[in-house]
């Protein structure tokens, strides 16, 4: 153990580190693996992505996760055995990537693992006044460390909750360190299963940074596409483009109290799922809507709630640059609808800032791991949503 601790101290004092960031989102499409060279820390962080790959999950692997994913009643044994299984699987995926990149594992300093979210239950959602915010990510960090023989930092969201947050969104920290720009107000929009954004003020004042979930990104679009069309997602928004938005259904979906709740807030597929859609359809007797029209409406639903949330924080006398990432950025129907509602803003892709939108979340966890090992405290102010902390649990190899 002493040698591992000394190794960690040596890494902390280096001017730079090579860190593999991992992200597996609620879409369950695969594991994003980003090998990053990270220099410095905090606002002086300089990051280069050396390699990036998305390792697709097999359908059996996805099905195993779906048995417990976002469900209140599950087989607890299945949850228990998936925790190490996913950690081992992620470790093997990392080794496969390193082999393809012709890089020895011994040249990697750290792994930053987000894990696989299986349930998210902030207090505002579970409504049990005597219980705290909660979230659960599985894919044990010790198993990744032992499988790869690389120090692994994982389970980032628990410290955020312990410090008073809801465990999400965490992108705000890396967004600030990597993408802030003097005299330019930037909004970094990420559209994974759930959409969220980070506001980065042109003043560079960390206490003015703002972040929140907005509601569904791709989660309803993907779930309904699987359910009604047998495809994993609506490629290029083609199915949605073939349908018409049903205004009654759209307004009924937007009537959910979540959208009127104050910022910041978080949510997940526990709320936004097929059961939610079917319940609204039944309540409003809309069973005759075609599947194409429903998908068109769900796509507009994501666009409307994303745009509305951003407009709530924009000041009319200031200008904003919006940079999109995540799977939703590849959906031209979704993006066109967002742009139409934010006509006074430049809406582009995060790729313009030097990081691939597909790699961004994995990259940001590499930044969080770098802060855990080498960062100093950055004061984000005493406010909800962005506690001034570093995050992550450290797992040493065997």
C-alpha positions in Angstrom: 0.0 0.0 0.0 2.8 2.4 0.8 4.2 2.2 -2.7 0.7 3.0 -4.1 0.5 6.1 -1.9 4.0 7.2 -2.8 3.0 6.7 -6.5 -0.1 8.9 -6.0 2.0 11.6 -4.3 4.5 11.5 -7.2 1.6 11.9 -9.7 0.2 14.9 -7.7 3.5 16.7 -8.0 4.0 16.2 -11.7 3.3 19.0 -14.1 1.1 16.7 -16.2 -0.6 13.4 -16.2 -2.0 10.9 -18.7 -5.6 10.1 -17.6 -8.2 7.8 -19.2 -11.7 9.2 -18.7 -14.7 6.9 -18.9 -18.3 7.6 -19.5 -21.3 5.3 -19.9 -24.5 7.2 -20.0 -28.2 6.4 -19.7 -28.4 5.6 -23.4 -26.5 2.4 -22.7 -24.9 2.5 -26.2 -21.4 1.9 -25.0 -18.4 3.0 -23.0 -16.6 6.2 -24.0 -12.9 6.0 -23.5 -10.8 9.1 -23.8 -7.1 9.1 -23.2 -6.1 12.6 -22.2 -2.9 14.5 -21.5 -3.7 16.9 -18.7 -1.3 19.7 -17.7 -1.8 21.8 -14.6 -5.1 22.0 -12.7 -8.0 24.3 -12.0 -8.4 27.2 -14.3 -4.9 26.6 -15.6 -5.8 23.2 -16.9 -4.6 22.4 -20.4 -6.0 19.2 -21.9 -5.3 17.3 -25.1 -7.2 14.3 -26.2 -4.7 11.8 -27.5 -7.1 9.0 -28.4 -10.9 8.4 -28.2 -13.1 5.5 -28.8 -16.7 4.4 -28.0 -16.7 0.6 -27.2 -20.2 -0.6 -28.0 -22.0 -2.8 -25.6 -23.4 -6.1 -26.7 -27.2 -6.5 -26.5 -26.8 -9.0 -23.7 -24.8 -6.5 -21.7 -27.4 -3.8 -22.3 -30.2 -6.2 -21.3 -28.5 -7.1 -18.1 -28.4 -3.4 -17.1 -31.9 -2.7 -18.3 -33.2 -5.3 -15.8 -32.4 -2.9 -13.0 -32.1 0.4 -14.8 -34.3 3.2 -13.4 -36.6 0.7 -11.7 -37.8 1.0 -8.1 -38.4 -2.8 -7.8 -35.6 -5.0 -8.9 -33.8 -8.3 -8.2 -31.3 -7.1 -5.6 -29.0 -10.0 -6.3 -28.8 -9.0 -9.9 -27.8 -5.5 -8.9 -25.1 -6.9 -6.5 -23.5 -9.1 -9.2 -23.6 -6.4 -11.9 -21.5 -4.0 -9.8 -18.3 -6.1 -10.1 -19.2 -7.4 -13.5 -19.4 -4.0 -15.1 -16.2 -2.9 -13.4 -14.3 -5.9 -14.8 -15.9 -5.4 -18.2 -14.9 -1.7 -18.3 -11.4 -2.6 -17.3 -11.1 -5.1 -20.2 -12.5 -2.5 -22.6 -9.8 -0.1 -21.5 -7.1 -2.7 -22.1 -8.5 -3.5 -25.5 -8.3 0.2 -26.4 -4.8 0.5 -25.2 -3.8 -2.5 -27.2 -5.4 -0.9 -30.3 -3.6 2.3 -29.6 -0.3 0.5 -29.0 0.1 2.0 -25.6 1.3 0.0 -22.6 -0.9 0.2 -19.5 2.1 1.2 -17.5 2.2 4.5 -19.3 -1.2 5.5 -18.0 -1.3 7.4 -14.7 -5.0 7.3 -13.8 -8.4 6.1 -14.8 -11.4 8.3 -14.1 -14.6 6.2 -14.1 -18.0 7.6 -14.0 -19.6 4.2 -13.7 -23.1 3.2 -14.9 -26.0 5.2 -13.4 -28.8 2.8 -12.5 -30.9 5.1 -10.4 -31.1 8.8 -9.6 -33.3 10.0 -6.8 -32.8 13.6 -5.7 -34.8 14.7 -2.7 -37.1 16.8 -4.9 -38.0 13.7 -6.8 -38.3 11.0 -4.1 -40.1 13.4 -1.7 -39.1 11.7 1.5 -38.3 14.7 3.8 -36.1 12.7 6.2 -33.9 11.2 3.5 -31.1 12.9 1.5 -30.4 13.3 -2.2 -29.2 10.1 -3.7 -27.9 8.5 -6.8 -26.3 5.1 -7.6 -23.6 4.3 -10.1 -22.2 0.8 -10.4 -19.1 -0.7 -12.0 -16.8 -1.0 -9.0 -13.6 1.1 -9.1 -11.5 -1.6 -7.3 -12.3 -4.1 -10.1 -11.2 -1.6 -12.7 -8.0 -0.9 -10.9 -7.2 -4.6 -10.4 -8.1 -5.5 -13.9 -6.0 -2.8 -15.5 -3.3 -2.4 -12.8 -3.9 1.4 -13.0 -4.9 3.6 -10.1 -8.7 4.3 -10.6 -10.8 7.2 -9.3 -14.5 6.6 -9.4 -17.9 7.3 -7.7 -17.6 11.1 -8.2 -21.2 11.9 -7.5 -21.3 10.9 -3.9 -19.1 13.7 -2.6 -21.3 16.2 -4.6 -24.3 14.9 -2.7 -22.4 14.8 0.7 -21.6 18.5 0.1 -25.3 19.4 -0.5 -25.7 18.9 -4.2 -27.9 16.4 -6.1 -25.0 14.5 -7.6 -25.5 16.2 -11.0 -24.7 17.8 -13.3 -20.9 17.4 -12.7 -19.8 18.8 -16.1 -19.8 22.3 -14.6 -16.3 21.9 -13.1 -14.5 20.7 -16.2 -16.6 23.1 -18.3 -15.2 26.0 -16.3 -11.6 24.9 -16.3 -11.5 24.0 -20.0 -14.0 26.2 -21.9 -14.4 29.6 -20.1 -13.4 32.6 -22.2 -12.9 36.2 -21.1 -15.7 38.5 -22.3 -17.8 35.8 -23.9 -20.9 34.4 -22.2 -21.0 30.7 -23.1 -23.7 28.1 -22.6 -22.4 24.5 -22.9 -25.4 22.3 -23.7 -25.1 18.5 -23.3 -27.8 16.3 -24.7 -27.3 12.8 -23.4 -30.3 10.8 -22.1 -31.0 13.8 -19.9 -30.1 17.3 -21.1 -28.2 19.8 -19.0 -26.3 23.0 -19.5 -23.6 25.0 -17.9 -23.5 28.8 -18.1 -20.0 30.2 -18.2 -19.9 34.0 -17.7 -17.6 36.1 -19.7 -16.5 37.7 -16.4 -14.8 34.3 -15.5 -16.3 34.7 -12.0 -16.7 31.1 -10.7 -19.4 32.2 -8.3 -21.6 33.3 -11.3 -21.4 29.9 -13.0 -24.7 28.1 -13.3 -25.7 24.5 -14.1 -28.9 22.5 -14.2 -30.7 19.6 -15.9 -33.4 20.7 -18.2 -35.4 17.4 -18.7 -35.2 14.8 -21.4 -32.5 14.9 -24.1 -32.5 11.6 -25.9 -34.0 9.3 -23.3 -37.6 9.4 -24.5 -36.6 9.6 -28.2 -34.4 6.5 -27.9 -36.8 4.6 -25.7 -39.8 5.2 -28.0 -37.7 4.4 -31.2 -36.8 1.1 -29.6 -40.3 0.4 -28.5 -42.2 1.3 -31.7 -39.6 0.9 -34.5 -37.1 -1.7 -33.2 -34.1 0.6 -33.7 -31.7 1.8 -31.0 -32.2 5.5 -31.9 -33.8 7.8 -34.5 -30.8 8.2 -36.9 -30.6 11.7 -38.2 -34.1 12.4 -36.8 -35.5 10.7 -39.9 -38.5 9.1 -38.3 -39.4 12.3 -36.4 -39.1 14.3 -39.6 -41.7 12.0 -41.2 -44.3 12.8 -38.5 -46.2 15.9 -37.3 -46.0 17.4 -33.9 -49.3 16.9 -31.9 -49.8 20.1 -29.9 -52.2 18.5 -27.4 -49.7 15.8 -26.5 -46.8 18.3 -26.5 -48.6 20.6 -24.1 -49.7 17.7 -21.9 -46.1 16.5 -21.6 -44.8 20.0 -20.8 -47.4 20.3 -18.0 -45.3 18.1 -15.7 -44.5 20.1 -12.5 -40.8 19.4 -13.0 -40.5 22.1 -15.6 -41.8 24.8 -13.3 -39.6 23.8 -10.4 -36.8 26.3 -9.6 -33.2 25.9 -10.8 -30.9 24.1 -10.3 -32.6 20.6 -10.5 -31.8 17.2 -11.7 -33.8 14.3 -13.1 -33.5 11.0 -14.9 -35.2 8.2 -16.8 -36.9 7.4 -13.5 -39.3 10.2 -14.4 -38.9 10.5 -18.2 -39.7 7.0 -19.6 -42.2 5.2 -21.8 -44.6 4.7 -18.9 -44.8 8.5 -18.5 -45.6 9.0 -22.2 -48.2 6.2 -22.3 -49.8 7.6 -19.2 -50.2 11.0 -20.8 -51.5 9.5 -24.0 -54.1 7.5 -22.1 -55.1 10.5 -19.9 -55.8 12.7 -22.9 -57.3 9.9 -25.1 -54.7 10.3 -27.8 -54.3 6.6 -28.7 -54.9 7.4 -32.4 -51.7 9.4 -32.9 -49.4 7.6 -35.2 -46.0 6.4 -33.9 -44.3 8.9 -36.3 -46.3 11.8 -34.9 -45.5 10.7 -31.3 -41.8 10.6 -32.1 -42.0 14.0 -33.7 -43.7 15.3 -30.6 -41.2 13.8 -28.3 -38.3 15.4 -30.3 -40.0 18.7 -30.1 -40.7 18.1 -26.4 -37.0 17.8 -25.7 -36.2 20.9 -27.9 -38.8 23.1 -26.3 -37.9 22.2 -22.7 -34.1 22.7 -23.4 -34.6 26.0 -25.1 -37.1 27.2 -22.5 -34.7 26.4 -19.7 -31.8 28.3 -21.3 -34.0 31.3 -22.0 -34.9 31.5 -18.3 -31.3 32.3 -17.4 -30.4 34.6 -20.4 -30.5 38.3 -19.9 -32.1 40.3 -22.8 -29.2 42.8 -23.0 -26.4 40.2 -23.2 -25.2 37.9 -26.0 -24.5 34.2 -25.6 -22.6 31.5 -27.6 -24.1 28.1 -27.3 -22.0 24.9 -27.8 -23.8 21.6 -28.0 -22.6 18.1 -27.3 -23.9 14.6 -26.7 -25.9 12.3 -28.9 -28.6 14.9 -29.3 -26.2 17.1 -31.2 -26.3 14.6 -34.0 -30.0 14.8 -34.4 -30.7 17.6 -37.0 -34.4 17.7 -36.2 -33.7 18.3 -32.5 -31.0 20.9 -33.2 -33.0 22.8 -35.8 -35.9 23.1 -33.4 -33.5 24.4 -30.6 -31.9 26.9 -33.1 -35.3 28.2 -34.2 -36.2 29.1 -30.6 -32.8 30.7 -29.9 -32.5 32.8 -33.0 -30.6 35.5 -31.2 -27.8 33.1 -30.2 -25.1 31.4 -32.1 -25.7 27.7 -31.7 -22.8 25.5 -32.7 -21.0 22.3 -31.6 -18.5 21.9 -28.8 -16.1 20.5 -31.4 -15.3 24.2 -32.3 -13.6 24.5 -28.9 -11.2 21.6 -29.6 -12.9 18.7 -27.9 -15.2 16.2 -29.7 -18.7 16.4 -28.5 -18.8 12.6 -28.3 -15.8 12.6 -26.1 -16.7 15.5 -23.9 -18.2 13.8 -20.9 -15.4 11.2 -20.7 -12.9 14.1 -21.0 -14.6 16.0 -18.1 -14.3 13.0 -15.8 -10.6 12.9 -16.6 -10.5 16.6 -15.5 -12.3 15.7 -12.2 -9.8 12.9 -11.5 -6.9 15.4 -12.2 -8.4 17.7 -9.6 -8.8 14.9 -7.1 -5.0 14.2 -7.3 -3.5 17.5 -8.2 -6.0 20.3 -7.8 -6.4 23.0 -5.2 -9.8 24.2 -3.9 -11.6 26.6 -6.3 -14.2 28.7 -4.6 -17.5 28.5 -6.6 -19.4 30.3 -3.8 -21.8 29.1 -1.3 -24.8 28.2 -3.4 -26.9 25.2 -4.4 -25.7 23.0 -7.3 -22.0 23.8 -7.4 -20.3 23.0 -4.1 -16.6 24.0 -3.9 -15.2 20.4 -3.7 -13.1 17.8 -5.3 -14.6 14.4 -5.9 -13.9 10.8 -6.4 -12.8 7.7 -4.4 -9.3 6.2 -5.1 -8.8 2.5 -5.8 -5.3 1.1 -6.0 -4.3 -2.0 -8.0 -3.7 -5.2 -6.2 
